[in-house]
Amino acid sequence: MYIDQLSLTSFRSYDQLDLPLRPGVTVFVGPNGTGKTNIVEAIGYLASLSSHRVSSDAPLVSFDAAQAMIRARLVRASQATTLELELNPGRANRARINRANPVRARDILGLCRTVLFAPEDLALVKGDPGSRRRFLDELIVALVPRHAATRTEYDRVLKQRNALLKSARAAGRFTSAHEATLDVWDQHMAAAGAELTAARLAALDRIQPHLQAAYRDLTDGSKAVSAFYRSTLLGPVEEDGSAAPGPDPRDLLGLDTGQLTDRYLAAFAAARRREVDRGTSLVGPHRDEVELMLGRAPAKGYASHGETWSYALALRLGSYYLLADDDERPGSGPILILDDVFAELDAARRERLAGIVTGAEQVLVTAAVGDDIPGALAGEQITVVPGGVRESVR
């Protein structure tokens, strides 16, 4: 798939931008601060309803504007679809498909598929477990868009359950009323947590061979990579992702949601006293970890700088391979976005990455200096200036 027309209104630094695009490679070049990343951020947001740079919508809307608009014409297997997304900070975002009546923003998920890599993705390897959980949740939504509601429901239940636990802790005693109410929220959270956990386990299992292939393609192949889902169902996982040695994390793979629900109910019962004492939920997908291994050692803390870059790239490229494999119809592969990546890579990794991505139907690249882009990615070059773009060259 590819985007052949992008329009932004009051989005970041653009009062109005109308930009024709083509299949193949497009490189956005310009000094830092001119708005290159704003363009690809908008496309990534259209696909995932989230930004790779900020956690809220407010910074995406131009200063003094009440709302922003992203419009794109998406071509998929020769069929064009127009998507419009209205960003309303503090209120619900709205969307339109082919200029029909407005729908919920999440109703457009799955129509535009992108895989975006940016320097912030080093946190996938070096950062806290939340970065890796977000990566996996973005992947399950890209594969099965209805899981956006799965995640929303889990977050809603978790918030209510935590409020109850905090209230009980503040009261200084755990009453029968607290216990009865907590039993109800346990049921809700076990069901929502089971569905989210099952989706994560399935996605991680599916991406494993693609992750391994991507890392081999990016490196000399001397080290293997693997990823394990470390669930609080198998024992406590601390906020930093550390866990005491315990059962094999693969033991949960293959359990259905009913079995996982039963496991969660038993785990909640076992952790109840500790949760009441601490006033928060200690068991659930919100505390799980995705453990990334490089050879026999954890990548976090053991990988070199170059290995960390390669691992983070491999996670995104593995996602790209998986999404392409998930829908093999011609013209259905995801759009690949590389935001300010090549300046951070050595010459060998640049050439390897360029050789891998040239097969994508549309590749969008940002760079401060055109010379950072390998020759294999020669394509259309668009110069970005504050508030707009200059005529492109090929």
C-alpha positions, 0 to 999 in steps of 0.5 A: 500500500502507499499514500499518494496524497497527504494533507495536514491542517493545523498539525504541528508546524503546518498551518496547511500542507498539501503533499503529493507522494508516490510509491517507492522511496521518498526522502524528506531532507532539511535541517533539524526543526524544519518539520520533517518528522511532523510529516511522517508522524502524521502518517504514523498517527493515522495508522495507529492513533498514537504518536511515537514522540508524545503521549497526548494529542495536545502537542500535535495541534498547532498553537492557537488552533482548536483542532488539527486534521490529517487527510490521506488518500491511501492506495491499496491493491489499486483501490483508493480510500480517503481517510480523514482524522480530526484531532480534538484535544480534550474531546473525542477524535473523529474520523471519516472514510471516503467522506462518509458520516463521521465515525469513531477514530478507532474505526479506521484502524487497520486501513492504513498500516505503517511500520515506523522506526525512530531513534526513540526506539532504542528504548525498546531495548534499553528502556523500562518494560512499558516501552516493550509492552507498548510495542507489543500492544501496537503490534496486536492492534495492527494485526487485529484492530479490535484489540484497541478496544481490548486494551481500552477495556483493560485500562478502564478496569485496572483504573477502577480496581486500583482506585478501590485498592487505594481507597481500602488502603487509605481507610486503614482496614479491608472491610467485607464491602471492600472484599465483595466489590473487589471480587467483582472487579477481579472477575472483570480484570481477569477476563480483560487481562486474559484476552490481552495476554492471549493476544500478546502471547500469540503476536510474540510467538508469530514475530519470533522468526521474523525478528530473528531473520531481521537481526541476521539480515542487519548483522554478521549473524554471529549472535541469535536473538529471542524474546520471551513473555514474562507474565506475572501469572508465573511469579512477580515481575518488578517495575524494572522488568526483573523477575526471580527464576521461575517457570518457563515463560513459554508455559502459557503459550497455547492456553485459551482465554478461559484458562488464562482467566482462571489463572488470573483469578487464582493469582489475584486471590494469592496476591490480595493481601499484598495488593491491599497493603500496597494499594495497587494491582500487582498482577496483570498485563500492565506489569508484564515484561518482554525479555529480549535476549541476545545470545544467552544474555539479556540485551538490556545491559549487555548489548553494545551500542551497535547491537542495541541499534540493530536489535531495535531495528530488528524489532521494527523490521520483524513487525514489517515482515510479520504484517506483510506476511499477514496479508499477502495480497498484492499491494497490501504490505505496510508503509515503511517509515525511517525517521532520522535513522541513517545518521546514527548508523555506521556505513555497514549497517546503513547499507544492510538496512537500505538493501532490506527496505528497498522491497517495500512498496512505499518507504518514507525517510527523513534525514538532516543531510542527504549524504546520510542516505545510501545510494540504494535508497535513491528516489524522490527527494523533497526539501522541507522548509519551515511551514512547507516543502520545496519542489522535489527532485528525483 
